[in-house]
């Protein structure tokens, strides 16, 4: 037997699972018939012109192809037509047998009617004798019904109470879960107080020498009359409560966040993960606190007296550079590229190859910041 497989999708007939006399028909060579076969078989990968493409005989009614133009009609997606029941004439023997069954049924039916009447007579006799007993039982049954109704009512009330109690406990559980999640988030936040006993850690994260200096600077900012939003408030002005959501971080946490941004240069997303807030919140906090720190702590940067500078100068400066009182340097800060072309040319730095702003910084020989100029652009520097 040749090794053929049926090309109809979903049909598993092949030379492996069928006997030798099982027939696989090839597709006709007539182009019109091939088109009809292609439509009927519904196989996108069907090779109509290939001589090895075969279709099994199960797809013709009766399991046999009757002629060259006889098309297959049995497929997995078609519904087979049920054969109609053949109407045949009953024989005389079946008719006589049916009459005998009907006669026996009628005789049995009459016997059943007589027995049923006898049972009804006996039941009426027993009913008349048991009337008095039923009256006593009726009173007892009535009391049982009333008791059952009371029990049913009590069960319904208990069910309503339990459902309300379940709803209350479910809400309480949700509130407890939310509070626990907030507490876990609060505990996972970065806390600078863990390092209050280590001056090196305080200096690493904030740039201030110790925890005492950190709290001192915070008290200076906290006692100021400058609002976080940048609005000045007078003593006579009544502060109104801020509308909207409450702050996600306390003032002290926001203060530490800004110092870590300035000291370590951490990305806003990193700070958002450390303090458990959104990236937009970090951006708003930094923008508002920079204005506050500039307004309150900017006056602390001042030029010391010459005698004070010489007194605290290192020995190398006293020996090699006794007249030096300040070391200056100009640094550039990268900025966002302006949209206007004239502003782009004014901000572009040929040294950094990007838009920058310059600032002049001065420190004493002992390393104390003594001067910071205002930011200015490259074009202004060249013009001066």
N, C-alpha and C positions, 0 to 999 in steps of 0.2 A: 504493500500500500504506500503510495507517495506521502511525503511528509507535508501535509497542508494544515493550515489553521483558518478558522472562519474569520472573515474581516468585519463582521458586524460588532459594533461596540457592545460590551456586556455579555457576549456569547463566548463560552469557554470550550466549545467543541473543537477538537483537534485530533490529529492522528494518534496522540498519546492515550486519550480516554475513550476512543470509539473503535468499534470492530473494523475488520478489513472491508466488509461490504458497505460500510457507511459512505455516502456519496458527498463529495464536495464539487459544486458546479463552478465553472469559470464564467467570467462575465462575457456577454456577447460582444461581437466585433462591430455591430451596428452602432453608429454614433448616437442616434436618437435613443436607443435602448440603454446605452451606457449612461446617458444623462439621467434617465429615469432611475437606474440603479444607484447612481450617485446621490440623488435626492432621497431615495428610500432608505439607504443604508446609514446616512447621517454620520459619516466618518470623515473628519477633516483631513486625515493623513491617507485617505484611500488612493491607491494607485490604480486607476481604472484601466490603463493601457497595459499593465503588467500581466503576463500569462500566469504568474504564480498567485495572483489575487483570486481567492476562492470564497464561496459562500456555501454553507452547509445546507443539507436538504430539510433541516428542521424549520426553516423559514418559509416553506411552502405548505399550504394546507394539505393534509394527508401525507406529508413527508416525502413528496415526489414532485419533480418538475415535469409538467405535462407536455409543454411545447416550448419552442424557442422564444416565443413572445409571452410566455407565462411568467408574470412578475411575482416576486416574493411578497407575502403580506403578513407574515408572523414575525414580529420583532419584540424585544423586551419592553418597548414603550407602547405597544399596541395591546388592546384588550380583546381577548378571544371571545368570539360569539358563542353563547350557550346554545346547544342544540335543542330544538323544540321537541316536546314530547310527542311521540308518534301515537295517533289515535287508531286503535284496532277494535274490531268487532269482537265482543265477548262470546265465548262458546256456550253451548247449551248446558254443559256440565257446570261451568262457573255460575250460571244463572240459577240452577237448581240448588247449588250449594249455598248461595246467598239467601234464597227463600227459606231454607231450613234454619239458618242462623237467625233470621228475623223472627220465625215462629218460636224458637226457643227463647229468644229475648222477651217476647210478649208474655209467655207463660211465667217466666221468672219475675217479670214486672208485676203481674197480678198477685203472686205469692208475697212479694215485698209489700204491696199495699195492705193486704190482710194483716200481716205481722205488725205493720206500723199502726194500724187502728187498734190492735190488741194492746200494744205498748201505751198508746194514748189513754185507753181506758184504765189501765193499771196506774198510770201517772196521776190521773184525776182522782182516783181513789186514795192514793197516798197523799195527794195535796190537801184533800179535805180532812184527813186525819192529822196532818201536821200544821194546820192553820194556827192553832193555839201556840204551838212551839215557835212558829215564825214571828208571832207578835212580840214574844219576849226577846227573841233574837234581834228584831228590828230596833227596839229601844237601845239595846247594847251596841248595835252597829252604828246607830246615829251618834251616840257618844264617841265612838271610835273615830267617826268621820270628823267631828268637831275637833277632837284632839289632834288628828292628822293635819287639819288645816292650820291649827296654831303652830305645830312644829314646822310646817312648810313656810309659814310667814316668818318665823324666827330664823330659819335657815336663809331666807332671802335677805333679811336685815343684816345677818352676819356676813353674807357675801358682799353686800354693798359696802359695809364697813371695811372689810379686808381689801377690796379693790381701791378704796380711797387711801387706805394705809399704804398699799403697795405703790400708788402714784406718788404719795408724799415721800416715801423712802427712796424712790427712783430719782426724784428731783434733788433730794438731799445728797444722794450718791454722786450725781453729776456736779453739784456745787463743790463737794469735797474733792473730786477729781481735778476740777479746774483750779481750786486753791492749791492742791498738791503740785500740780504742774507749774503754777506760778512760783511756788516756793522753791521747787527744784531749779527753775530757770534763774531765780534770784541767787540761789546758792552757787550756781555754775558761773555766775558773772565774775569778772576780774575784780579783786578786792586788794587795793594797795595797803590796807591795814595789816595784811598778813606779813608784810615786810617792814613794819615800822621799827623793828629792832635791828634791822640791817641797813646801815647807811649806804653801803655800796649798791644794794638793790634799789633803794630810793633814788639814788643818783642815776642809776642805769635807766630806770623807767621815766623819771620826770625831769632830770637834769638839775635838781636842787640837791643841796649837800646832805640834808638829813630830814627826818620826819618833822622835826620842830620847825624848820624853815618852810616846809611844805604847808603846814597848818597856818603858819604866820602869814604867808602870801594869800592863802585862801581867806583868812579873816579880813585882810585888807580889801579883797574883792567883794566879800559877802557884806561888809558894812557899808559899801559904797551906795550912793543913791542912783546909780546908773542901772537901769533896767536891763535884763538879759536881751530884750528885743531891741535895745538901742535907744529907748525913749527916756528922756530925763524926767525925773519926778521931784516935785517940791514937797516940803513938809506940809504945806497947806492943802496939797492935792490929795483927794481920797482915792486910795487904790481900789479898783474894782476887780473882782475875781475874773480870771481869764476864762473865756468861753472855750468850749471844745473839750477834747480829751485831756485827762491829767498827764503830767510829764512821766515818761517811762523811766527816767533816771533822776536821781536827786541832784541838787546843785553841786555837791561834792563829787559825785561820780562824773558829772559832765566836766568838771574842772580837771579831774584826773585824765579823762579821755582826751581833752585838748592838749594837756602837757605831754601825753604819750605820742600824740600825733606830731607835735613840734620836736620832741626829743628823738624819737625812733624813726619818724617818717613812715609810719605804718599806713597801709592802704585803708580806705574807708570800709571796705568789705571785711577786712580783718578786725577792725575795731567793732564793727557791727556784730560779728560772731562772738567777740570777747565779752561784750556788754549786753548781748541779747536784745538788740534793737535792729531796726531797719537801716539800710544804707542811707536813705534819704534823711532819716532822723540824725544820723551822724553828721551829714553834711550841714544840716541846719544848726546843730549844736556848735560845730567848729566855726561857722560863719558869724554867729552871734557872740560867741565867747572871745573871738579874736578882737572884736571891737571893744569889748569890755576890758580885756587885759591891756589893750593898747591905751585906753583912756585912763586906767587906774594905775598901772605899773610903769607907764612910760616915763613918769617923772623920776623914777628911781635910777634911771640911767643918766648919770651926770659926770662931769669931769672933776676928779679929785684935785686937791691942792698939790702944787709941785713938791713941797716938802713931804707930803704924805706918800706921793708916788715914789720918791727916792728912798723913803724909809722902808717901804715894802718891796722894793725892787730886788731881784735875785742878785747874788754876788757877782755873777758873770756880767750882768748889765752894769753893775756899779764899777766894775773894773774896766770893761771894754767900751761901754757906751754910757758914760755917766750923765750925759745931757739928754738922753732919750726919755720922753714922758708919755709918748703914745706911739703905737704901731698901727698903721692904717692899711686897709686892703679894700679893694672894690670887688664885690661878688655879684654874679648875675643869677636871677631867678626866672625860670622858664614860665611863660604865660600862654594863655590861649591865643590862637591866631585870630586877629581881627578880620572882619569881613570886608572892610573898606581897604582899598589898595594903598592909599596914602598912609593909613595907620599901620599897615603891614610893613611898609618901607621904614617908618619911624621906629618900629619895634624890633626890626630884624637885626640880629647880632651876627656880624661876619666871623667872630671868634667861635661862637657856639653853633652857628648855622641854623638858628631858629629864633623865634620872637622871644625876647627877654626884657626884663627890667633890672636896672642896676641900683645898687645901694652901697654906700660907703660906710664901712665899719671900722671903729677904732677901739683898741684894747691897751691897757697899761702893761708895762713889763711884767707885772705879777699875774697877768691873765684876766683882769677884771674888765668887763665890757663898759667902756666909758663914753662911746659916741655911736649913734646910728643916724644916718641921714634919711631924708625922705626918698621914696622910690622915684627914679627918673628914667627916661627912655634913652636909647642909643643916640637918637638924633639930637636931643638936647645936650648930651655930653659932647658931641662933636661941635655943636654950635658954641658952646661955652669955651 
